[in-house]
Amino acid sequence: MPTNNLWAGVLSQLLIHQETGCPHSARHAIRLLDQLCEFADLDADVRALCERASQRLGQPMTSVHHVAKERCHARPA
């Protein structure tokens, strides 16, 4: 099972990336998220969220915003 320190590290790097846009923090968060995914006893839903977050962080910001805008505009009024 992942330790509290690992979870705290992931959240810390995600927040630093969110607040500053630091690419190093994004890479650290990806690495830590990938480590979390390697735990055999990690809940499947949590693993899927960690994988999704890792993939999202690895995408250029412009493509992420483009996808979000498309989804937003695709919703019925």
Stockholm file with secondary structure:
# STOCKHOLM 1.0

chainA/1-77         MPTNNLWAGVLSQLLIHQETGCPHSARHAIRLLDQLCEFADLDADVRALCERASQRLGQPMTSVHHVAKERCHARPA
#=GR chainA/1-77 SS CCCHHHHHHHHHHHHHHHHHCCHHHHHHHHHHHHHHHTCTTSCHHHHHHHHHHHHHHHSCHHHHHHHHHHHHHHSCC
#=GC SS_cons        CCCHHHHHHHHHHHHHHHHHCCHHHHHHHHHHHHHHHTCTTSCHHHHHHHHHHHHHHHSCHHHHHHHHHHHHHHSCC
//
